[in-house]
């Protein structure tokens, strides 16, 4: 690596963490959140659900397996990434490895961050930072390399419509199957596309505010996405209209929250969110438990679910909602990511459950 340049992470509560700059040599700001995943930084950085955030990776050594080539498959879906760019505003790690080794690595994490103009900081105590965020909740922060300036106040990404920023701008079609699924793009991960395409499903990907009820389809899917679900009232109205048709509906992450709001329930912001590969959930009414991949800062208030709905999964750490299902109609959702990438694939069967209803 080049000669080390000092950098500072500033938090809105006045705390500062001092380390070294890597990646793009410029300042950034955003909501500081942490993920306890041990691997998968390429997938996490390209997950649109991190839009507007500075990501702290708690696993101490990051960068040792480099970054793969960002090529595309024949169907236009990225081979190794979850989107076509990095969506985090900045990256925080404890120990950055400039030396990397992996069968598909073509560049270092530092080089990739430089190419995409994403600042990073390493050499700070990420354990202490995580404790601060757990005690105080996610908060705004700034990464500033030595010799540059950036200070508070900074924009709060939770007060902006992040979904509108990351959603596609026009209708995109993938695959050619007997069954058609409309996919409402709130910031969809590419492995969701792969999970449908691998099962022979034709996908009609539409922008977050598109009136998909004008289309012919066999099932409706609502994707993951960043930020506050309250910005998506128009999407909720479209979902409510679709629910009148009784066609199968499946939502993941943000899709869970929007389906819940369409059913009359309320959402709220979690103190520091769920971002990891090891969140345990239990299927409601059973002893079946699963380890799940998660990335969200908002949750559904179970007490506001209507009489026609019931919890599908419950988080075993804090008892929060992890999915809902309708008692009589083919509508259901998960707050976690059954498509993972990265993370455990224990719950990928939910795609098969949805497709069996088409």
C-alpha positions as CSV (number, residue, x, y, z in Angstrom):
1,X,0.0,0.0,0.0
2,X,0.9,3.7,-0.3
3,X,2.2,5.7,2.7
4,X,-0.4,5.7,5.4
5,X,-2.6,8.8,5.8
6,X,-4.3,9.4,9.1
7,X,-8.1,9.6,9.1
8,X,-10.8,10.2,11.7
9,X,-14.3,8.8,12.2
10,X,-16.5,11.4,13.9
11,X,-19.8,10.5,15.4
12,X,-22.7,12.9,16.0
13,X,-22.4,12.4,19.8
14,X,-18.9,14.0,19.7
15,X,-16.9,10.8,19.9
16,X,-13.9,10.3,17.5
17,X,-12.0,7.3,16.4
18,X,-8.6,7.7,14.8
19,X,-7.1,5.4,12.2
20,X,-5.8,5.4,8.6
21,X,-7.4,6.2,5.3
22,X,-7.8,3.6,2.5
23,X,-9.8,3.5,-0.6
24,X,-10.9,6.9,-2.0
25,X,-8.9,9.7,-0.3
26,X,-11.9,12.0,0.4
27,X,-14.5,12.6,3.2
28,X,-17.9,11.0,3.4
29,X,-20.9,11.1,5.7
30,X,-23.9,8.8,6.5
31,X,-25.6,6.7,9.1
32,X,-23.0,4.5,10.8
33,X,-24.2,0.9,11.2
34,X,-22.4,-2.4,11.9
35,X,-22.6,-5.9,10.5
36,X,-21.3,-9.0,12.3
37,X,-21.0,-11.1,9.2
38,X,-17.6,-12.8,9.0
39,X,-17.4,-12.8,5.1
40,X,-19.2,-11.3,2.1
41,X,-17.8,-7.8,2.0
42,X,-18.2,-7.6,-1.8
43,X,-21.8,-8.7,-1.6
44,X,-22.5,-6.3,1.3
45,X,-20.9,-3.3,-0.3
46,X,-23.0,-3.8,-3.5
47,X,-26.2,-4.4,-1.5
48,X,-28.5,-1.4,-2.3
49,X,-30.0,-1.7,1.2
50,X,-26.9,0.0,2.5
51,X,-27.6,3.2,0.6
52,X,-26.8,6.3,2.7
53,X,-24.9,4.3,5.3
54,X,-21.3,4.0,6.5
55,X,-20.7,0.3,7.2
56,X,-18.6,-1.0,10.1
57,X,-17.6,-4.6,9.6
58,X,-17.0,-6.2,13.0
59,X,-14.9,-9.2,11.7
60,X,-11.4,-8.0,12.4
61,X,-9.6,-8.9,9.2
62,X,-11.0,-7.6,5.9
63,X,-9.7,-7.6,2.4
64,X,-7.8,-10.9,2.5
65,X,-9.7,-12.5,-0.4
66,X,-9.7,-9.4,-2.7
67,X,-12.5,-8.5,-5.1
68,X,-13.7,-10.5,-8.1
69,X,-14.2,-9.3,-11.6
70,X,-17.5,-7.5,-12.0
71,X,-18.6,-9.3,-15.1
72,X,-22.2,-10.1,-16.2
73,X,-23.9,-13.3,-17.1
74,X,-25.9,-13.7,-20.4
75,X,-29.1,-12.6,-18.7
76,X,-27.5,-9.3,-17.5
77,X,-27.2,-10.3,-13.9
78,X,-23.9,-9.8,-12.2
79,X,-21.9,-13.0,-11.5
80,X,-20.4,-12.1,-8.1
81,X,-22.0,-8.8,-7.0
82,X,-25.4,-7.9,-5.7
83,X,-25.8,-4.8,-8.0
84,X,-23.7,-2.9,-10.5
85,X,-22.0,-0.6,-8.0
86,X,-21.0,0.0,-4.4
87,X,-23.8,1.5,-2.4
88,X,-22.3,2.2,1.0
89,X,-21.1,5.8,1.6
90,X,-18.0,4.6,3.5
91,X,-16.4,1.5,5.0
92,X,-14.9,1.0,8.5
93,X,-12.7,-2.0,9.3
94,X,-10.2,-2.9,12.1
95,X,-7.4,-4.6,10.2
96,X,-7.2,-4.1,6.4
97,X,-5.2,-6.7,4.4
98,X,-3.6,-5.2,1.4
99,X,-2.4,-8.7,0.4
100,X,-5.2,-10.9,-1.0
101,X,-5.5,-14.4,-2.4
102,X,-8.6,-16.0,-3.9
103,X,-9.3,-18.0,-7.1
104,X,-11.5,-15.3,-8.6
105,X,-9.9,-12.1,-7.2
106,X,-8.7,-9.6,-9.7
107,X,-8.0,-6.5,-7.5
108,X,-7.7,-5.4,-3.9
109,X,-10.5,-4.0,-1.8
110,X,-8.5,-0.7,-1.6
111,X,-8.3,-0.5,-5.4
112,X,-12.0,-1.2,-5.8
113,X,-12.9,1.5,-3.3
114,X,-10.7,4.0,-5.1
115,X,-12.3,3.1,-8.5
116,X,-15.8,3.7,-7.1
117,X,-14.8,6.8,-5.0
118,X,-15.7,5.2,-1.7
119,X,-13.7,6.3,1.4
120,X,-12.6,3.8,4.0
121,X,-10.9,3.9,7.4
122,X,-9.0,1.1,9.1
123,X,-7.0,0.7,12.3
124,X,-9.7,1.7,14.7
125,X,-11.2,-0.4,17.5
126,X,-14.4,-1.7,15.8
127,X,-15.3,-3.6,18.9
128,X,-15.6,-0.3,20.9
129,X,-17.4,1.4,18.0
130,X,-19.9,-1.5,17.9
131,X,-20.5,-1.2,21.7
132,X,-21.2,2.5,21.2
133,X,-23.7,1.9,18.5
134,X,-25.4,-0.9,20.5
135,X,-25.7,1.3,23.5
136,X,-26.7,4.6,21.8
137,X,-28.2,3.3,18.5
138,X,-27.1,3.9,15.0
139,X,-26.0,7.5,14.5
140,X,-24.7,9.8,11.9
141,X,-21.0,9.9,11.2
142,X,-18.2,11.3,9.1
143,X,-15.0,9.9,7.8
144,X,-12.3,12.6,7.2
145,X,-8.8,12.0,5.9
146,X,-6.1,14.1,7.5
147,X,-5.8,17.5,5.8
148,X,-9.4,17.6,4.7
149,X,-12.5,19.0,6.3
150,X,-16.1,17.8,6.9
151,X,-18.2,18.5,9.9
152,X,-21.7,18.3,11.3
153,X,-24.5,18.9,10.6
154,X,-24.8,16.3,7.7
155,X,-27.9,15.0,5.9
156,X,-29.8,12.2,7.7
157,X,-30.4,9.4,5.0
158,X,-33.5,8.2,7.0
159,X,-35.2,11.5,6.1
160,X,-34.6,10.9,2.3
161,X,-36.3,8.5,0.0
162,X,-33.4,6.1,-0.4
163,X,-35.6,3.6,-2.4
164,X,-36.2,6.2,-5.1
165,X,-32.4,6.6,-5.4
166,X,-31.6,2.9,-5.9
167,X,-34.6,1.5,-7.8
168,X,-34.5,0.9,-11.6
169,X,-35.9,3.7,-13.7
170,X,-37.6,1.7,-16.3
171,X,-39.1,-1.8,-16.8
172,X,-36.5,-4.6,-17.3
173,X,-37.3,-8.1,-18.3
174,X,-35.3,-11.2,-17.5
175,X,-35.7,-14.9,-18.5
176,X,-38.3,-16.6,-20.5
177,X,-40.5,-19.0,-18.5
178,X,-44.1,-20.2,-18.3
179,X,-44.7,-18.2,-15.2
180,X,-44.3,-14.4,-15.0
181,X,-43.5,-12.6,-11.7
182,X,-43.6,-8.8,-11.4
183,X,-40.7,-7.7,-9.2
184,X,-41.1,-4.4,-7.5
185,X,-37.6,-3.0,-7.3
186,X,-37.0,-1.2,-4.1
187,X,-33.3,-2.0,-4.3
188,X,-33.2,-5.6,-5.3
189,X,-30.2,-7.8,-4.7
190,X,-29.1,-9.7,-7.8
191,X,-29.2,-13.1,-6.0
192,X,-33.0,-12.6,-5.8
193,X,-33.0,-12.4,-9.6
194,X,-30.8,-15.5,-9.8
195,X,-33.1,-17.5,-7.5
196,X,-36.0,-16.8,-9.7
197,X,-34.1,-17.3,-13.0
198,X,-32.6,-20.6,-11.8
199,X,-36.2,-21.8,-11.2
200,X,-37.3,-20.9,-14.8
201,X,-39.3,-17.9,-13.9
202,X,-39.7,-14.8,-16.2
203,X,-39.1,-11.6,-14.2
204,X,-40.7,-8.2,-15.0
205,X,-38.7,-5.8,-12.9
206,X,-40.5,-2.5,-12.4
207,X,-39.5,0.8,-10.6
208,X,-40.7,1.2,-7.0
209,X,-43.5,3.6,-7.9
210,X,-44.7,1.9,-11.1
211,X,-48.3,0.8,-11.4
212,X,-47.7,-2.8,-12.1
213,X,-51.4,-3.6,-11.9
214,X,-51.6,-2.7,-15.6
215,X,-49.4,-5.7,-16.4
216,X,-50.3,-9.4,-16.8
217,X,-48.5,-11.6,-14.3
218,X,-48.8,-14.7,-12.2
219,X,-47.3,-13.5,-9.0
220,X,-46.0,-10.3,-7.3
221,X,-42.7,-10.0,-5.6
222,X,-41.6,-7.0,-3.5
223,X,-37.9,-6.7,-3.0
224,X,-35.5,-5.5,-0.3
225,X,-34.4,-1.9,-0.1
226,X,-32.9,0.8,2.0
227,X,-34.3,3.4,4.4
228,X,-37.7,4.2,5.8
229,X,-40.7,2.4,4.4
230,X,-42.9,5.4,5.1
231,X,-41.7,7.0,1.9
232,X,-43.4,4.3,-0.2
233,X,-47.1,5.2,0.2
234,X,-47.6,4.9,-3.6
235,X,-46.1,1.4,-3.6
236,X,-48.4,0.4,-0.7
237,X,-51.4,1.6,-2.6
238,X,-50.4,-0.5,-5.6
239,X,-49.9,-3.5,-3.4
240,X,-53.3,-3.0,-1.9
241,X,-54.8,-3.0,-5.3
242,X,-52.9,-6.1,-6.3
243,X,-54.2,-7.9,-3.1
244,X,-57.8,-7.7,-4.5
245,X,-56.7,-10.1,-7.3
246,X,-55.8,-12.8,-4.8
247,X,-52.6,-13.6,-6.9
248,X,-49.6,-14.9,-4.8
249,X,-47.5,-12.1,-3.2
250,X,-44.0,-12.6,-1.7
251,X,-41.9,-9.9,0.0
252,X,-38.4,-9.9,1.4
253,X,-37.0,-7.3,3.9
254,X,-38.4,-4.0,2.7
255,X,-41.0,-6.1,0.9
256,X,-42.1,-7.5,4.3
257,X,-42.5,-4.0,5.6
258,X,-44.5,-2.7,2.6
259,X,-46.7,-5.8,2.5
260,X,-47.4,-5.2,6.2
261,X,-48.2,-1.6,5.7
262,X,-50.5,-2.6,2.8
263,X,-52.3,-4.9,5.3
264,X,-52.7,-2.0,7.7
265,X,-49.8,-2.6,10.1
266,X,-47.2,-0.1,11.3
267,X,-43.4,0.0,11.1
268,X,-40.8,1.5,13.4
269,X,-37.1,2.1,13.5
270,X,-34.9,-0.3,15.4
271,X,-32.3,1.0,17.8
272,X,-29.4,-0.4,15.7
273,X,-31.0,-2.8,13.2
274,X,-30.2,-6.4,12.3
275,X,-27.1,-6.8,10.0
276,X,-25.4,-10.2,10.1
277,X,-25.4,-13.8,8.8
278,X,-26.3,-15.3,12.2
279,X,-29.8,-14.0,13.1
280,X,-31.9,-16.9,14.5
281,X,-35.6,-17.0,13.6
282,X,-38.4,-19.4,14.5
283,X,-41.3,-20.3,12.3
284,X,-44.3,-19.1,14.4
285,X,-46.3,-21.9,16.0
286,X,-43.6,-24.5,15.5
287,X,-40.2,-25.4,16.9
288,X,-38.5,-25.0,13.5
289,X,-35.6,-22.6,13.7
290,X,-33.4,-21.1,11.0
291,X,-30.1,-19.1,10.8
292,X,-30.6,-16.2,8.5
293,X,-28.9,-13.3,6.7
294,X,-30.3,-9.9,7.5
295,X,-29.8,-6.2,6.7
296,X,-32.5,-3.8,7.9
297,X,-33.0,-0.9,10.2
298,X,-36.8,-0.9,10.4
299,X,-39.2,-3.5,11.7
300,X,-43.0,-4.3,11.7
301,X,-45.0,-3.8,14.9
302,X,-46.7,-7.2,15.4
303,X,-49.3,-5.7,17.6
304,X,-50.7,-3.7,14.7
305,X,-51.3,-6.7,12.4
306,X,-54.9,-7.1,11.3
307,X,-57.1,-10.0,12.2
308,X,-56.5,-11.6,8.8
309,X,-52.7,-11.7,9.2
310,X,-50.4,-13.5,11.5
311,X,-46.6,-13.5,12.2
312,X,-44.8,-16.1,10.0
313,X,-41.4,-15.9,11.7
314,X,-40.1,-14.4,14.9
315,X,-36.6,-13.2,15.8
316,X,-35.2,-15.4,18.6
317,X,-32.9,-12.7,19.9
318,X,-35.3,-9.8,20.5
319,X,-38.7,-11.1,19.6
320,X,-39.2,-8.8,16.6
321,X,-41.2,-9.6,13.5
322,X,-39.4,-11.6,10.8
323,X,-42.3,-12.1,8.4
324,X,-46.1,-12.3,8.0
325,X,-48.6,-14.4,6.2
326,X,-52.3,-14.0,5.4
327,X,-54.5,-16.6,7.1
328,X,-56.5,-17.4,3.9
329,X,-54.8,-15.9,0.9
330,X,-51.4,-16.6,-0.8
331,X,-49.6,-13.6,0.7
332,X,-46.5,-13.9,2.8
333,X,-43.1,-12.3,3.4
334,X,-39.9,-12.6,5.3
335,X,-37.9,-9.8,7.0
336,X,-34.7,-11.8,6.5
337,X,-33.0,-12.7,3.2
338,X,-33.7,-16.3,2.1
339,X,-31.6,-15.7,-1.0
340,X,-28.7,-14.8,1.3
341,X,-25.5,-14.0,-0.8
342,X,-23.7,-13.8,1.3
343,X,-24.9,-15.9,4.2
344,X,-26.7,-19.2,5.0
345,X,-29.2,-20.5,2.5
346,X,-31.4,-22.4,5.1
347,X,-34.5,-20.6,4.0
348,X,-34.2,-20.5,0.3
349,X,-37.2,-22.9,0.3
350,X,-39.4,-19.8,0.5
351,X,-38.9,-19.2,-3.2
352,X,-40.1,-22.7,-3.9
353,X,-43.1,-22.1,-1.6
354,X,-44.0,-18.9,-3.6
355,X,-43.5,-20.5,-7.0
356,X,-45.7,-23.5,-6.0
357,X,-48.6,-21.0,-5.5
358,X,-48.3,-19.4,-9.0
